[in-house]
């Protein structure tokens, strides 16, 4: 198995050492080091090093194959939903004809009978409902959320539980340095310089985060000498002619370095300790960083009385730490794709209307099983195809907006339903007792239906916020010289 290749089978590593990005299958935010005896999954990506893998399962029996099978089963089991508006419109027609017949039988007045038929109508429902749904889908699209049908817009208005994936959904999916903690007497720049110089030629995924931060700080790195890597522990080399060790706290202790106590008990990040000349310089903490809008999005969902559940394949400590930061209602960690699917199925079985938000291959079965699946714009092709709503981009606040739009759409439709029933009932009663002539009945009919259709058309209007976004989007498509003149 060469670097950069995709693992074709499930199996065990028999020789070699490398790091594999298996977030698509397990949801782990950090690439996992693989040494002889470690398990690998089909569909994951080998980042560095050469591995020899003993095949255990292939095709449909692999973890990836089972994910695809679960998606197909969920698609076949999805039941169709009948349209309430169509049924109600049909009932109103029968209601009007029955009332007209009764009026003719009891009053023998043809004028009143005709007025009954004219005043009753279902256009406000029959035309207003699809117009409202169309307007809601269009408004959601302007906000950057593509809803793949009116059924899902209707379901979104009833959602009471949102299930969130972590890696790539709530987090950026790229490890970054979140804190630089030098010991007393050591400058932050010095600690970062030594660590980055030692990691300069390392293929470890965490080394990229250290080097990126050093490059952003414009530090002048030096070439390490005598570079040696110990899998699962760290590296040792000479930087500026001094023995340097970068790795776990246990590794530094093995090398005879007296390590000071950690400055934080944060379980959501990975600690990298640095020592030079057998003196502990400090530590760096690297983590998969939360999206800037994640906290606000979760808070907005809770303000809408929606329960939030975090499901992740990452370690329990990381899952709990992220859940605490976001203040979600429930956290479950170390879940495989089938377990995520089972959890969503359990929620639906308990009578919950569930939205699943995810981005990876491992989220696809849960996206299909949820009442509505929402895929991040940067998600995998499998996730985007499995979802019912696709975000254009990765802004979690779009999830909040599309739910708000769906609820607004539902309120408009319910108002049209209630208004049509009231107008028809009152109008038929007045017409049956001879208080309405055919002309006045027609005027009431047309006026009421126009009001309900215009009520639905409110969703088609563009808000001031959307107008500003559209203006900005048009401006950004102009050449720089023209853009500056706008």
Secondary structure, DSSP 4 states (H G I P E B T S, - for coil): --TTPBP-SEEEEEEE-EEEE-HHHH--SS-EEE-TT-EE-TT-EEEES-EEEEEEE-GGGSHHHHHHHHHHHHHHHPPP---HHHHHHHHHHHHHHHHHHHHHHHH--HHHHHHHHHH---HHHHTHHHHHHHHHHHHHHHHTEEE--HHHHHHHTT--EEEE--TTTTEEEEEEEEEEEEPTT--HHHHHHHHHHHTTT---HHHHHHHHHHHHTT------EEEEEETTTEEEEEETTEEEEEE-HHHHHHTT--PPPPS---SSSEEEEEEETTEEEEEEEEEEEEPTTHHHHHHHHHHTT-EEEEE-SS-HHHHHHHHHHHT-SEEE-S--HHHHHHHHHHHHHTT--EEEEE-SGGGHHHHHHSSEEEE-TTS-HHHHHH-SEEESSS-THHHHHHHHHHHHHHHHHHHHHHHHHHHHHHHHHHHHTT---HHHHHHHHHHHHHHHHHHHHGGGSPPHHHHHHHHHHHHHTS-HHHHHH-
